[in-house]
Amino acid sequence: MPPRATFTRLGRGATLGRPGDAAQQRRVLDATLALLAQSAPVEPVQLAESME
């Protein structure tokens, strides 16, 4: 298990979100970076973001 990880239902090539959807990309990035504030290891985080 990696020390910190986020998982989404986003497709390959869109790991931060839908192309052109800055709000979704920001949510994914913020959630991922927030893990750095926690002591490692932490449980992986499953985000509800998807391409739909």
C-alpha positions as CSV (number, residue, x, y, z in Angstrom):
1,M,0.0,0.0,0.0
2,P,1.4,3.4,-0.9
3,P,1.9,5.8,2.0
4,R,-0.7,8.2,0.5
5,A,-3.1,7.6,-2.4
6,T,-6.3,8.9,-4.0
7,F,-8.4,6.9,-6.4
8,T,-11.2,8.1,-8.7
9,R,-13.4,6.7,-11.4
10,L,-11.8,8.9,-14.0
11,G,-10.4,7.4,-17.1
12,R,-6.8,7.2,-18.2
13,G,-5.5,10.4,-19.5
14,A,-7.9,12.4,-17.3
15,T,-6.4,11.6,-13.9
16,L,-7.3,15.0,-12.5
17,G,-10.7,15.3,-14.2
18,R,-12.6,16.0,-17.3
19,P,-10.7,18.1,-19.9
20,G,-11.7,21.8,-19.5
21,D,-13.4,21.2,-16.1
22,A,-11.2,23.3,-13.9
23,A,-13.5,23.0,-10.9
24,Q,-13.4,19.2,-10.9
25,Q,-9.6,19.2,-11.5
26,R,-9.2,21.5,-8.6
27,R,-11.3,19.3,-6.3
28,V,-9.2,16.2,-7.1
29,L,-5.9,18.1,-6.8
30,D,-6.9,19.7,-3.4
31,A,-8.0,16.3,-2.0
32,T,-4.8,14.7,-3.1
33,L,-2.6,17.5,-1.7
34,A,-4.5,17.5,1.6
35,L,-3.1,14.0,2.2
36,L,0.4,15.5,2.5
37,A,-0.8,17.3,5.7
38,Q,-1.4,13.9,7.4
39,S,1.3,11.6,8.8
40,A,1.9,8.6,6.4
41,P,0.8,6.0,6.0
42,V,-2.9,6.8,5.7
43,E,-5.7,4.7,4.1
44,P,-6.2,5.4,0.4
45,V,-8.9,7.9,-0.3
46,Q,-11.6,7.0,-2.9
47,L,-13.0,10.2,-4.4
48,A,-16.5,10.2,-5.9
49,E,-15.3,12.1,-9.1
50,S,-16.2,10.5,-12.4
51,M,-16.3,11.4,-16.1
52,E,-20.1,11.6,-16.0
